[in-house]
Structure formats: structure tokens, C-alpha cells
């Protein structure tokens, strides 16, 4: 497949019923559990109160988590198809099927610390996520496996923050996937409240983000924007999170201006 956008491309949305480049039976059971768990779903709603209602920041609730989890799993599959090594589960002596579980759980719980405060939320996420994991992991793992999966999930959660360095490919995926939620829908609520900060305005400029199989690298991310404000999302957020993720050599980023009144190519970033 060439480095071009195809709206019908597979790999954009994780479908539990599709064939994948990784074993997903356990992942699908975990996803079903998470999606019907009252405590987790309540956290996902409650964590948006500080972020959006009180601080007028971009969405960090249910929809954000849904998008990040989906893009993390799609990114994981593209990287697996490209024979990228995932060391987190492997170095813990876990199975290949646990790689996607670690990624899915970290994506689901990475912003849970927002219930305490937006500022430094990643550090509040660790103890809160640890409590949730202590409850749900016994449903799927024996004691030793619970400890190891928990360690890897918490590491991935911590490292979605730019101040911390991912030591596993799984953690790198979470860090990058978090930045891939950048379309205008994410800033809808603060924009309607009158928010005109750079995060809100730049997000409003992003019309779509697509993940594709690339020719030169396993993953090609193409970002369509309607004006140059979107460059902030690409440069200051996505590029910043890609840098140091461990996936710099695996992901190519291209930003395209879709506004006919501007030059077609806004930025082409080769990392």
C-alpha cells in the first residue's frame, strides 16, 4: 500500500471480529469487561469535569479515551504488521496476546488522574489505575501475571507524559496514540464555552487524522487541516510526543492543508 490516504483503508478502526496481525481473543474479553464496568465508565465521565467544565480544556473523557484506545490498537496492528518488536510483555515473560491487553488497559486508564486535578494528572493516574487494575486483572490472570501486566500498564500510563521516557514499545504506542486525538471535535465543548486558547483553536483546524500502512515506514499518519493553526497540534503536540517515544523510525507524519485558498502542502515531516 502506498503512502496515501484511503478512507476505506483497514486499520483505521479496531474491529474485534476482524482478522488481525496479533492474537486478540484475550483482548476482546478484556475490552468487553472494561466497556461494561461501572467503576471504569464512571471514572471516564468524572475525569472530564476538571479538564473541561472547570478548566475549559480539551476533552479528556469518554470520547477521548475511545479515540485513543482505538488509535492505539490500530497503531499496534500496523507496527506488528511491520515486524516491530514489542518488548514490554516479552521481557516480563508474558504472552504475545498480552501486548494488546497492556495497550488497551493503559489507553483506558491513562487520564484517570484528572479526577484529582488536570495539573500533574499523570502522577495521580498511577495509584488510581493501580486500584482499578487490582480489581479487574484477577478476572484474566493468575497472581504472578497480574503483577507483571499491572507493571507494564502503569509504565505505559506514566510515559504518556512527555516528561517520562517510555522503556517499552507498548508505552511508546500509548504516548503517540494520546496525541493522535486532535480533530476539531475534541475542542467542541471549550470552543462553545468561548475558549480561544491555542489548544482549542489548533484543534478546530484539524479535520481528520488517518493511520495507514506506509511504504517507507510501517505507519503513515496523515493529518488534514483547514488552516495553519493546525500546525500547532502537529508540531507542538504530536511531534513532541513522537520524539522520545522509541517509535521515531517507525512513523511518518504528513500534514496537508485541505483549504483550497491555501497552498495544498502545509508541512511534510520526515522523522
Secondary structure, DSSP 8 states (H G I E B T S, - for coil): --SS--TT-TTSS--TTS--SS--HHHHHHHHHHHH-HHHHHHHHHHHIIIIIIT-----SHHHHHHHHHHHHHHHHHHHHTT---HHHHHTT--THHHHHHHHHHHHHTTGGGGT-STTHHHHHHHHHHHHHHHHGGGT--HHHHHHHHHHHHHHHHTTSTTS---SHHHHHHHHHHHT--SGGGGHHHHHTT--SHHHHHHHTEEEEEEEE-SSSSEEEEEEESSGGGHHIIIIIIHHHHTTSS-TTTEEEEEEE--TTS-SEEEEE--
